[in-house]
Amino acid sequence: MPDITYRLPQERNLVTSLPGPRSSELATRRKRAVAAGVGSSAPVYAVDADGGVIVDVDGNSLIDLGSGIAVTSVGASNPQVAAAVAEQAAHLTHTCFMVTPYEGYIEVAERLNRLTPGDHEKRTVLFNSGAEAVENAVKIARLATGRQAVVAFDHAYHGRTNLTMALTAKSMPYKSNFGPFAPEIYRMPASYPYRDGLDGKVAAAEAIDRIEKQIGAGSLAAVIIEPIQGEGGFIVPARGFLPALADWCQANGVVFIADEIQTGFARTGSWFASNDEGIVPDLVTMAKGIAGGMPLAAVTGRADLLDAVHPGGLGGTYGGNPVACAAAIAALDYLESADLASRARHIEEIAKPMLRSLADETGVIGDIRGRGAMLAIEIVKPGTNEPDAVLTKEVATAVNAAGVVMLTCGTYGNIIRLLPPLVISDELLIEGLDVIGSVLKAKAGK
């Protein structure tokens, strides 16, 4: 564990029931002002956060096991990031890189070119969000190859814009009634070891066979996949699946896009999840943990692909905003200097034995999976592998009410996912897991 001085007490401390009166008041105001389609996992409203805690408007201190969906890996108020943001904002908050460029954008690009897998010549372009990065990666692949078709996978999540909804697998709540969607998107079976039981190479061969029969390599611009699927259920593909896909893409001139938006920046115990099996993607999409909570995203990849796009074909008003770039440089510095990839692996070493013990005690955990600080348990009905979304929701509600911010996910709505800040203390992590364990045992009748 790096030597960290926390600004806030690192403790779970509930001074009111949740939600407290002030959060309840804000919830009432929210109903009159905010669109109903925007949901929230926890019933509290935050005013402060540091290390592994979030403080709400009523003064309650909650354990954070969500990191704002894998964003605040270096902490939600990392001192280096905060100082870099303040320094940059004091000089300029925006000029638009497409109008009067600035050094910060170039430095972030240089860093990403160095950190992403592979030692080939690379280029980077910056955007605002993960969905924007995915959209542009597809644009780049289509232009560079002169082909149109794109393959995505079962259980995939790539965003909420029109094209990325088409790439995303799950209908509710992401796609339902929002169509028609972008054309020339094809869905193939992914590797889901707990449910398909297939060897990685066998699963890849099935997907490749369908691609060749239903699309044809000559029509396919890109294959896009999350090295560990996020919203779909933190699904870790069987070993051999991803390398076989990447090899097939390389042999057929198809752009292999690794969506590392949730898995990137030390979250899985290495800089990128692709590193685990030595995969070198043609393009990598990134966001979330890149800038310590500031909005920033990127596409990094082969120079020939990105340079194939004509001047003006890539960009955006806010893409690579100077304040966000300053935050990214500070966050990347901290990730490296504090060796937070090792910290992610340490989190896994603490959490997995506790989760295995919980599985033995409750009989409702079908699978424990993930890497580093991206971990999940799959909740099923006892003695089966039938998903139990009802129990999962009940557990999540009770855990949040007990002062632990915890998220769920999964195609079947039955995954408890753990995404703690990489700077969380061991003690706080263990306490958060204990709360989850106590609630799950109570709800499972154990």
N, C-alpha and C positions, 0 to 999 in steps of 0.2 A: 504494500500500500504506500503510495507517495505521501510525503509529509505535507498534510493539508491543514491550513488554519481556516476553520469555518467562521463565518460571520454570524450565523444564527445557531442557537442550541440544536444539536442533532438528536432530537427526541420526538417521540409521539406524545402529544399532550392535548387532550380534549377538555376544553373548559366549558363547552356547551354540547348538547346533542347535535348531530349533523342531519340536516343543515341547521346552522344557528340562526338567530333572528335576523341578523344583517344579511346573510346569504338568502334567507327566505324573502326578505324585502327586495333584494336585487332580482330574484327569480320572478317576482311579480312585475317589476319594471321591465324585465326582459320580454315577458309575454306580450307587452304592449309595443315593444320597439324592435325586437329581433325576429327575423323570419322563423317560423315554426320548423322549417326544414333543417335548421342547424341544431344538432344534438350535442349533448355533453355527457361524459361518463360519470363524473362525480357531481354531487349536488351542491358543492361549495364554490365560493368565488375567491380567487387568490389575490393576495396583495404583496406577498414576498416569497422568495424561494432561495435556497442555498444548499449546496451539497446534496443530501438525500432527503430534504424536507421541503414541504410547501406550507405556508402559513395563510390561513383564510381571513376574511374580513372580520370574523368574530374572535380572532386570536387563537384559533385551533391550529396546532402543528401536526401535519400529517406526513407519514412516510411516503415517499415518492417511488413507486415501482413502475412508472410509465415513461418518465423523461419527455413528456409532451410528444409521445409516440416516437421515441428513439432520437430526439433532437438534442436535448440538453445533456449530452454525454459528459461534457466537461463541467457540468453544473449550470444551474439556471441563472446564476449571477457570478460567473467566474471572474475574479478580479482582473485578470489580464485582458479578457474579452471586454469587460465593462470599460476599462481604461482606454483600450484601443478605439472603442466606439465613441467615447467622449472626446478623445483627441481628434479623431477624424471629423466628427460633427461640428467641432469648433472651427474648422477650416472650410469644408464644403460638404454638403449632404448629397448633392447631385449636380452633375453637368450633362450626363448621358455620354456613355463611352463612344457612341456613334457620332457625337458632336465634337466635344473636346475630351479626348481620352486622358487617362491617368494611370500612374504606375501600379496602383494596387491591383487592378484587374490583371495586368501582366504578371505580377508576382503570384497571384493565386493560380493562374494558368500554368506558370512554370512549376509550382509546387505539385499540382495535380498531374502534370505530365511526368513528374518524377515518381510520385507515389503510386499511381495506378499500375496494374500488372503489365509486365513486358518492358523490354529495354529498346523497343523500336522507336522511330521518330513519331512524335505525337503532336496534336494540337488540341486546344480547349476552347469552348465557347460557354459563356455564363448566362444563366437565366434566373428566374425568380422562384420557381417551384419545381417539384419533382415531375408533375404532369407536363409542365412546359419542356423539361429536359427530355422526357420520353417522346413527346410530339416531334421535337426537333431531331432526335436520333433517328426516328422513322423517316423524316424529311431527307436527312442526309443520306440514309441508306438507299432510299428510292432514287434520289438524283444520281448518286454515284454508280449505282448498278444499272439504271435504266429499267428496272423491274418494279412491279407494283405490290405483289402479294406480301403479306407479313404473317408470320406464325406466332401465336401466343399459346398459353397452356391452360389446362384445367387448373382451377384454384388460384389463378393469377390475379394480382391487383397492380394496376399501373396508373390509376388516376381517375379523375371525375370530369375531365373535358370530353368533348364528343369522341375524338379519336381514342383517348385513353379509356373511356368507358367501353368502347368496342373491344379493346384489348383485355379489359378486366372481365373475369369470369362470372362473379356473383351478381345476381340480378338485384335483390333487395339488400340494402337500400341504395346501391350505387347506380343501378341502371333502369330500374322499374319505371316504365312510362316516360322515359326520357328520349326514346328513339325518334326517328331512324338514326342509325349509327353509321360511322364512316365505313366504306366498303373495302373489299379485298383484305379482310382480316379472317384468318382461319385458326380454329382452336384444335389443339392436339392433346393427347393424354400426357399428364405429367407423372413423374415418379413419386409415389406416396407409399413408402414402405410399410407403414402400419396397416394400410387398407388394401394394397395390391399384392404385397408380398414378393414383388419381382426384384430380381437382380438388376443393378443399374444398367448394365449393357443390354439386357433383355428388354427392359422398359424403353431404352433409347431406340433399340431396333424396331420396336412396335411403332413408336412415334415417327421415326424416319420412313418406315414403310408407308405409313399413311400420307406423309408429306409427298413422297414420290408419286403415289397413286392419285392423290386428290388434287395436287397443285402442280407438281413437277419442279425440279430444281431450277430450270431455266426461267421460270416465272416468279421465283421467290427472291425478294429483296433482302429480307431479314428474318431472323429468329430472335425473339426477345424473351428473356426469362430471368426471374429472380433466383440467384444462387441458393438462397433459402427463401421460400415463399412467405410473405408477410401476412397480409390480411387474410389470405386463404387458409392460414392455420399454422404458421411457423414450420412448414413442411420442409424437412431436410431430405433432398433426393438421395436415393441409394448411390453409393460410390460407383463411379464409372458412367453414370447417366450424363452428367454435364460434359465431361471430356469427349464422350462419343458424339454428342450433339455438336460440340465445337469443332471436332475433327471433320465431321460430315460437312459442316458449313464451309470450312476452309477448302475442302476438296471440291466444292461446288460453287465457289464464288459468292456464297451467301454471307451477308453481314451478321455476325454473332454479337448481339447486344446484351450485356449483363446489366440488369436493373439492380444497382447496388444502393438504391435510395434509402432503404431501411437497414441494410446489412453493412453499409460502409463505415469507414472511419473508426476502426478498432472495435466496433460493436460485437463482432463474433470472435474476437481474440486474435485477429490479424487485421491489417489495414483494410482489406477487402475480403469478402467471403470467397471470391474466385481463387484467392491464393491457396485455399485449403487443398485443392486438387491440381494446382499448377495451371489453371486455365488462364489464357491470355485473350480476353475479348477484343473484338475489333473496335467496339464502342462501349463505354461505360457511362451510365446515367447515375448522377449523384445529387443529393440534397440533404435534408434532415440534419445529421450530425456535423455537417460541413462548417458551420459558422456559429456555433454556440448559442443558437436560438434566433439569429437574424436570418431573414429570408434570402436564401441564395441556393442556386442549383447549377449543375454543370453537365456538359457532355464532353468527355475526353476520349480520344481514340486515334486511330491511324491517321497520320498526316495526309495521306493521299485521299482519304475519304472526306475529311473536313475541308481540305483545300479544293476539293472538286466543286464546292458550292460557290456560285458567283458572288462578288461583293454586293452586300445589301441583302443577300438571301437569308442571313442569320442575324439575330439581334433582337432588340426590344428596348423600350424607353428606360425601364428600370433594371434590365439585366446586368448583373455585375455592379450594382450600386456601390459607390465608394465606401459607405459606412459598413455595408455587409461584407465587402472585401477586407476591410480592416479587421472586422470580427473574425473572418475566416482565417486570416494570417495568424492572429493571436490564438485561435482555437487549435489550429494545426500545430503551432509551436508547442502548445501545452500538451496536446495528445502525444507528441514525440518526446518532449522532455520528461514528462511524468510516466512514460511508457504505459499508457492506459490500455494498450492491447494486452499486456501481461495482467493488468488489473481485471480486464474482462474475463480472462482465463481463470483467475483466482475466484471471481464471482461464481463461475460455473462449478469450480471445485467445492465451494461452500453449498451451493443451492442443490445440485443434483442428488447428493446423498440424502438431504432432507426431503426432497420430493419422492425419492424411491421409498423411503420409510413411510411417507404419507400414503403412497400407493398401496403398500402392504397393509396398512391399517384400515383404509377406507374401502377398498375393492371397487372404487368408481373411477380410477385413473387407468385408462387403457394404454397410454403411451406418454413417455417423458422424452422430450427431444429439444434440439437446438444446440447452439455453440456459443461459448463466451457468455455475454450478458444479453443474449437473445434466446430465451428459454420458454418452453411451453409445456403444459400438461393437457392431455385430451381427456375430457370427462365423458364417460360412457355409463350405460345402465349395467348394474352388476352382472357379471357372468357372460357379458356380450361385448361386441364392439359397436353397439347401437349408440349413436350420439345422444347425449342428454343435454339439450340446450336449456331446458327449464332449470335443472339443477345448476348449470353454469351461471345463468343469470341471477339466480337466488344467491349464490355464493358471492358473485361480484357485488351485488347490492349490499350484502351484509358486510363484506370486507371494506368497502368504501365507507360505510356507516361507522365502522370501527376505527377509522382514521388511517387507512392504507389506500392510497390511490393505485388501483390495479385495473388493467384492461382485459378485454376479451376479444376474440376474433374467430375466424374459421368459416369455411363454406357452410358448415352445419351449425354454427353458432355455439360450439361446445369446447372452445379452447380458452384456457386461462393463460395469458401471456405475460412474461416478466421482462421488463425493459428498464432496469434501474439505471440511474446515472452511474457512470463508471467511477465517480468519486464518492459514492456512498460508502459509509463505514461498514465494517463487518458486523458490528453490533446492531446497527439499524437494519441492515439486510436480513440478518437472522430474526430480528423481532418481526419484521414484515412478513417473512415466511411463516413464522410461528402463528401470526394472526390468520393467515390464509389456511394453515393447517387446522387450527381450532375451529374456524368457521366450516371448513369442508367436512370435518369429522362430525360436527353437530348436524349439519344439513343432510349428511349421508346416514345419520342415525347410528354413529359409532361412538 
